[in-house]
Amino acid sequence: MIECLDLISDLGRTGRRQIESDAIIGAFQGARPLAPRGVGDFVRPSGVKLRRGFGGAANHPLEQIRIRSENSMTAGCEMAGKPQTRTQARTSESAPVVMLIHGMWSRPHVWDGFRAFFEDRGYRVIIPTLRHHDMEPGGIPHPELADASLAHYAADIAREIGKLGCKPLVIGHSMGGTLAQMLAARGLVRAAVGLAPAQIAGTMNLDLRSMWIFRREFTSWGFWRQPHLPSFEAMRYGILNGMPESEAEQLYEKLIPESGRALLEIGWWFIDGQRTTWINPQDVCCPMLFLTGEKDLLTPLRVTHRIAEFYEGRVPVEGLPQRGHWLPAEPGWEALAARAATFFETEAPEMARRMAIRSATLAPALVNA
């Protein structure tokens, strides 16, 4: 039976919080929305029962996730404030935390520019390496990579967040944008920016140009059981089309294979019995912003709008003229990093206040519990 992460137990007015979760790897599905205890600080009301998503039972192995935090999950995660120096941000526990989540075929290096930008701005930057992605380009993929699920990735990142002891600000690219939403639905994110977020369950991408990128994978029976890396020709066509040829070639040489199962969970979610990428929009109680390039052929802008529609107007979408899919490393990425910082520092706090007011109006008993 699919069990969701049992998020944050409010242990009274002392501010002590503890997350003790027994999570099956099909988790990150369909729990009730979190009720706010303060601006941008959401905790699950005691006594609220969890329910399954529409995917039904999952037969994944049980994983114990035990995350303890002596202080509030929001400690050290201020959304705004006067930035510290770069050195202070790297070492100070009070520096605001930004977590950068990479997408398919990627490793943390894709965020090198964003890391420097946010550290210079006074943030503490965390970049997790997704499961089995700690390999060198051209190397032999981990034997379990092909079967790695987005639920595995999300559970691993949840552990990283538990070690922080606070809810981070999150920027996710492509599949990382989907993971950011999955984590947000578990109440583990303070605010999120999705750069060209990949589709979630319920969102169809019928663009023939997107399908052409994966024509080799989708015409190969059992692709979901194999690691995959599209050809340079395919990626240059619709993924690396927002950068000069020479830069695209250099970047492609650094890419690594991705899980076939992850590709199925995103692109063929309708045959995924676990409904891994299904997200109940009512479970997402943090501010979010989506940014997608108008030249992106992998996750076209209209698909991003369809994802945002699930959130009933709570998630703004901004199209980026002359931008492709590989937003963290395309020329002009600095403007996107600055846009994300502005969102975190000025817009997200106000959005969180409005969410808190709306939740208090709809469920005052839960808010005051």
C-alpha positions as CSV (number, residue, x, y, z in Angstrom):
1,M,0.0,0.0,0.0
2,I,1.3,3.4,-0.9
3,E,2.2,5.4,2.2
4,C,2.9,9.1,2.0
5,L,5.7,10.8,3.9
6,D,4.4,11.6,7.3
7,L,5.6,15.1,7.3
8,I,6.0,17.4,10.3
9,S,4.5,16.8,13.7
10,D,3.9,19.9,15.7
11,L,5.4,19.2,19.1
12,G,3.8,22.2,20.9
13,R,4.8,25.8,21.3
14,T,8.4,25.0,22.0
15,G,9.1,25.0,18.3
16,R,10.5,21.5,18.3
17,R,9.6,19.6,15.2
18,Q,10.2,16.0,14.2
19,I,9.6,14.2,11.0
20,E,9.5,10.4,11.4
21,S,8.4,8.9,8.2
22,D,7.9,5.3,7.0
23,A,7.9,5.9,3.2
24,I,7.3,3.4,0.4
25,I,9.1,4.4,-2.8
26,G,5.7,5.1,-4.4
27,A,5.1,8.0,-2.0
28,F,4.8,11.7,-2.7
29,Q,1.2,11.2,-3.7
30,G,-2.1,12.6,-2.5
31,A,-2.0,13.7,1.2
32,R,-4.3,16.5,2.4
33,P,-3.0,20.0,2.1
34,L,-0.9,21.4,4.9
35,A,-2.3,24.1,7.1
36,P,-0.3,27.2,7.7
37,R,1.2,28.2,11.1
38,G,2.7,31.3,9.8
39,V,3.8,33.0,6.6
40,G,5.4,30.4,4.5
41,D,5.6,27.9,7.4
42,F,3.2,25.0,6.8
43,V,2.7,22.0,9.1
44,R,0.3,19.1,8.9
45,P,-2.5,19.3,11.4
46,S,-2.5,16.5,13.9
47,G,-5.0,13.7,13.3
48,V,-5.2,14.2,9.6
49,K,-5.2,10.8,7.8
50,L,-3.4,10.2,4.6
51,R,-5.0,8.9,1.5
52,R,-3.7,7.2,-1.6
53,G,-3.5,8.8,-5.0
54,F,-5.5,7.5,-7.9
55,G,-2.7,5.1,-8.8
56,G,-3.7,2.5,-6.3
57,A,-1.3,0.2,-4.5
58,A,2.4,0.2,-5.0
59,N,4.7,-2.8,-4.5
60,H,7.9,-1.0,-3.8
61,P,10.2,-1.9,-0.9
62,L,9.8,0.0,2.3
63,E,12.3,2.7,3.0
64,Q,12.7,4.2,6.4
65,I,13.1,8.0,6.3
66,R,13.8,9.5,9.7
67,I,14.4,13.2,9.8
68,R,14.9,15.0,13.1
69,S,15.1,18.7,13.5
70,E,15.5,20.2,17.0
71,N,14.3,23.6,15.8
72,S,11.6,24.8,13.5
73,M,11.7,23.6,9.9
74,T,11.9,27.2,8.9
75,A,14.9,28.1,10.9
76,G,17.7,29.4,8.7
77,C,15.4,29.6,5.7
78,E,14.5,33.3,5.6
79,M,13.1,34.2,2.2
80,A,14.5,37.7,2.2
81,G,17.0,39.8,4.0
82,K,20.3,41.5,3.6
83,P,22.7,39.0,1.9
84,Q,25.9,38.0,3.7
85,T,29.2,37.7,2.1
86,R,30.0,34.7,-0.1
87,T,32.2,33.1,2.6
88,Q,29.6,33.7,5.3
89,A,26.9,32.2,3.2
90,R,28.9,29.0,2.7
91,T,29.4,28.5,6.4
92,S,26.6,30.3,8.2
93,E,23.6,28.2,9.4
94,S,21.5,31.3,9.3
95,A,22.0,32.0,5.6
96,P,18.9,31.4,3.5
97,V,19.2,28.0,1.7
98,V,18.6,27.5,-2.0
99,M,18.5,24.0,-3.3
100,L,19.1,23.5,-7.0
101,I,17.8,20.2,-8.6
102,H,19.1,19.1,-11.9
103,G,17.2,17.3,-14.6
104,M,17.7,14.3,-16.9
105,W,21.1,13.4,-18.2
106,S,22.6,16.0,-15.8
107,R,24.8,16.4,-12.8
108,P,25.4,19.3,-10.4
109,H,27.8,21.0,-12.7
110,V,24.9,22.3,-14.8
111,W,24.3,24.7,-11.9
112,D,27.8,26.1,-11.7
113,G,26.6,29.6,-12.8
114,F,23.6,29.6,-10.5
115,R,25.7,28.4,-7.6
116,A,28.1,31.3,-7.9
117,F,25.3,33.8,-8.4
118,F,23.4,32.8,-5.3
119,E,26.5,32.4,-3.1
120,D,27.5,35.9,-4.1
121,R,24.1,37.1,-3.2
122,G,24.4,35.6,0.3
123,Y,22.7,32.3,0.0
124,R,23.8,28.9,1.1
125,V,23.5,26.7,-1.9
126,I,22.8,22.9,-1.9
127,I,22.9,20.9,-5.1
128,P,22.0,17.2,-4.6
129,T,23.2,14.6,-7.0
130,L,20.3,12.4,-8.1
131,R,20.6,8.7,-7.4
132,H,23.2,6.9,-9.6
133,H,24.2,10.1,-11.3
134,D,27.6,10.2,-9.7
135,M,29.4,9.0,-12.8
136,E,31.7,10.4,-15.4
137,P,30.6,11.0,-19.0
138,G,31.2,8.0,-21.1
139,G,31.4,5.7,-18.1
140,I,29.4,2.6,-17.5
141,P,26.0,3.4,-16.0
142,H,25.2,2.0,-12.5
143,P,23.4,-1.3,-13.0
144,E,20.3,0.0,-11.1
145,L,20.1,3.4,-12.9
146,A,17.6,2.1,-15.5
147,D,15.1,1.3,-12.8
148,A,15.6,4.5,-10.8
149,S,12.2,6.2,-10.2
150,L,11.4,9.8,-9.6
151,A,10.1,8.6,-6.3
152,H,13.6,7.4,-5.5
153,Y,15.0,10.8,-6.4
154,A,12.4,12.6,-4.3
155,A,12.9,10.4,-1.3
156,D,16.7,11.0,-1.5
157,I,16.2,14.7,-1.7
158,A,13.8,14.6,1.2
159,R,16.6,13.1,3.3
160,E,18.9,16.0,2.3
161,I,16.3,18.5,3.3
162,G,15.9,16.7,6.7
163,K,19.6,17.1,7.3
164,L,19.2,20.9,6.7
165,G,16.6,21.1,9.4
166,C,14.7,23.7,7.4
167,K,12.6,24.0,4.3
168,P,14.7,25.4,1.4
169,L,14.0,27.6,-1.5
170,V,14.1,25.3,-4.6
171,I,14.9,25.8,-8.2
172,G,14.4,22.7,-10.4
173,H,15.2,22.3,-14.1
174,S,13.1,20.1,-16.3
175,M,12.7,16.8,-14.4
176,G,14.1,18.7,-11.4
177,G,11.0,21.0,-11.8
178,T,8.8,18.0,-11.5
179,L,10.7,16.9,-8.4
180,A,10.3,20.3,-6.9
181,Q,6.6,20.0,-7.2
182,M,6.6,16.5,-5.7
183,L,8.6,17.8,-2.7
184,A,6.3,20.9,-2.4
185,A,3.3,18.6,-2.2
186,R,5.0,17.0,0.8
187,G,5.4,20.3,2.5
188,L,9.2,20.2,2.2
189,V,9.7,23.4,0.1
190,R,9.4,27.0,1.2
191,A,9.1,28.4,-2.4
192,A,9.9,27.0,-5.8
193,V,10.9,28.1,-9.3
194,G,10.5,25.6,-12.1
195,L,12.7,26.1,-15.1
196,A,11.0,24.4,-18.0
197,P,9.3,21.9,-15.7
198,A,8.7,18.5,-17.1
199,Q,5.1,17.4,-17.4
200,I,3.3,15.8,-14.4
201,A,0.6,13.1,-14.6
202,G,-2.6,14.4,-16.2
203,T,-0.7,16.7,-18.6
204,M,-0.4,15.5,-22.1
205,N,2.4,16.6,-24.4
206,L,1.3,15.7,-27.9
207,D,3.7,18.0,-29.7
208,L,5.3,15.9,-32.5
209,R,8.5,17.8,-32.2
210,S,8.9,16.6,-28.6
211,M,8.2,13.0,-29.7
212,W,10.8,13.3,-32.4
213,I,13.5,14.0,-29.8
214,F,12.7,10.6,-28.2
215,R,11.9,8.7,-31.4
216,R,14.8,6.3,-30.8
217,E,13.8,5.6,-27.2
218,F,10.0,5.4,-27.8
219,T,10.3,3.0,-30.7
220,S,12.6,0.6,-28.7
221,W,10.6,-2.0,-26.8
222,G,11.5,-2.0,-23.1
223,F,13.1,1.5,-23.1
224,W,11.8,1.9,-19.6
225,R,14.2,-0.9,-18.5
226,Q,17.3,0.7,-20.1
227,P,19.4,3.8,-19.5
228,H,19.1,6.3,-22.3
229,L,20.8,9.4,-23.7
230,P,19.3,10.9,-26.9
231,S,21.7,11.5,-29.8
232,F,23.4,14.9,-30.1
233,E,21.3,15.5,-33.3
234,A,18.1,15.0,-31.3
235,M,19.1,17.1,-28.4
236,R,20.5,19.9,-30.6
237,Y,17.1,20.0,-32.4
238,G,14.9,20.7,-29.3
239,I,16.9,20.7,-26.1
240,L,20.2,22.4,-26.7
241,N,18.8,24.7,-29.4
242,G,19.1,27.8,-27.3
243,M,22.9,27.9,-27.3
244,P,25.7,28.2,-29.9
245,E,26.7,25.0,-31.7
246,S,30.2,24.9,-30.0
247,E,28.6,25.3,-26.5
248,A,26.0,22.6,-27.3
249,E,28.8,20.2,-28.3
250,Q,30.8,20.9,-25.1
251,L,27.7,20.5,-22.9
252,Y,26.6,17.2,-24.6
253,E,30.0,15.7,-23.9
254,K,29.4,16.2,-20.2
255,L,25.9,14.5,-20.2
256,I,25.3,11.0,-18.8
257,P,22.5,8.4,-19.4
258,E,19.2,8.7,-17.6
259,S,16.8,6.2,-16.1
260,G,14.4,4.7,-18.6
261,R,11.9,4.3,-15.8
262,A,12.0,8.0,-15.1
263,L,11.4,8.7,-18.8
264,L,8.3,6.5,-18.7
265,E,7.0,8.1,-15.5
266,I,7.1,11.6,-17.1
267,G,6.4,11.0,-20.8
268,W,4.2,7.9,-20.5
269,W,2.7,8.6,-17.0
270,F,-0.7,7.2,-18.2
271,I,0.7,3.6,-18.2
272,D,2.7,4.1,-15.0
273,G,0.7,1.9,-12.5
274,Q,2.3,3.7,-9.6
275,R,1.2,7.2,-10.8
276,T,4.6,8.5,-9.6
277,T,4.2,12.0,-11.0
278,W,0.7,12.5,-9.9
279,I,0.4,15.6,-7.7
280,N,-2.6,16.8,-5.8
281,P,-2.5,20.5,-6.4
282,Q,-4.2,21.2,-3.1
283,D,-1.3,19.7,-1.3
284,V,1.1,22.4,-2.6
285,C,1.0,25.2,-0.1
286,C,4.0,27.2,-1.1
287,P,4.6,29.9,-3.7
288,M,5.8,28.7,-7.1
289,L,6.8,30.3,-10.4
290,F,7.3,28.6,-13.8
291,L,9.7,29.9,-16.5
292,T,9.9,28.2,-19.9
293,G,11.6,29.2,-23.1
294,E,9.5,29.9,-26.2
295,K,11.9,27.9,-28.3
296,D,11.8,24.9,-26.0
297,L,10.7,21.8,-28.0
298,L,11.0,19.3,-25.2
299,T,8.7,21.0,-22.7
300,P,6.8,23.5,-24.9
301,L,5.4,26.6,-23.2
302,R,1.9,25.5,-23.7
303,V,2.6,22.3,-21.7
304,T,3.9,24.5,-18.8
305,H,0.6,26.5,-19.0
306,R,-1.3,23.2,-18.7
307,I,0.7,22.2,-15.6
308,A,0.0,25.6,-14.1
309,E,-3.7,25.1,-14.7
310,F,-3.8,22.3,-12.2
311,Y,-3.0,24.9,-9.5
312,E,-6.0,27.1,-10.4
313,G,-4.2,30.3,-11.0
314,R,-1.9,30.1,-8.1
315,V,1.3,29.6,-10.2
316,P,2.3,32.3,-12.6
317,V,4.0,31.3,-15.9
318,E,6.4,33.4,-17.8
319,G,7.5,32.7,-21.4
320,L,11.1,33.5,-22.2
321,P,11.6,34.8,-25.8
322,Q,14.5,33.2,-27.7
323,R,15.2,30.7,-25.0
324,G,15.4,26.9,-25.4
325,H,15.2,24.1,-22.9
326,W,18.7,24.1,-21.2
327,L,17.9,27.3,-19.2
328,P,20.6,26.9,-16.4
329,A,23.4,27.1,-18.9
330,E,22.2,28.9,-22.0
331,P,23.6,32.4,-22.7
332,G,21.8,34.9,-20.5
333,W,21.2,32.5,-17.7
334,E,22.1,35.3,-15.3
335,A,18.8,37.0,-16.0
336,L,17.0,33.9,-15.0
337,A,18.9,33.5,-11.8
338,A,18.1,37.1,-11.0
339,R,14.5,36.5,-11.7
340,A,14.4,33.6,-9.4
341,A,16.1,35.6,-6.6
342,T,13.6,38.5,-7.1
343,F,10.7,36.0,-6.8
344,F,12.1,34.5,-3.6
345,E,12.9,37.8,-2.0
346,T,10.0,40.0,-2.9
347,E,7.1,38.1,-4.5
348,A,7.0,34.7,-2.7
349,P,6.6,36.2,0.8
350,E,3.5,38.1,-0.4
351,M,2.1,35.1,-2.1
352,A,2.7,33.1,1.1
353,R,0.7,35.7,3.1
354,R,-2.2,35.4,0.7
355,M,-2.1,31.6,0.9
356,A,-2.1,31.8,4.7
357,I,-5.1,34.1,4.6
358,R,-7.0,31.9,2.1
359,S,-6.3,28.8,4.2
360,A,-7.4,30.5,7.4
361,T,-10.7,31.4,5.7
362,L,-11.3,27.9,4.3
363,A,-10.2,25.9,7.3
364,P,-9.9,28.0,10.5
365,A,-10.3,25.0,12.7
366,L,-7.2,23.3,11.1
367,V,-5.2,26.5,11.2
368,N,-5.8,27.1,14.8
369,A,-5.4,23.4,15.8
